[in-house]
Amino acid sequence: MVAIRAITPNDAVSYWDLRLNALKNNPEAFSANYEDSANLTLDSVRTRIQVTEDHFILGAFHEDVIVGMDRFC
């Protein structure tokens, strides 16, 4: 079963692994690039994924592993 919920700073490591993988394998789908993104610190990532009323990232979780995501701004 897949659960959908907002990604929070507690999910930073899993989220960032998935994002970097996506940037590396499908760069055409992003405005960012892998090289610049790979240099960001985990604290910076946690700040970027803070849930606010006008910004959040939904994650698809299978057995507590993020398998998909979509950003809403």
Buried (B, 14 or more C-beta within 10 A) or exposed (E): EEEEEEBBBEBBEBBBEBBBEBBEEEEEEEEEEBEEBEEBEEEEBBEBBEEEEEEBBEBBBEEEEBEEBEEEE
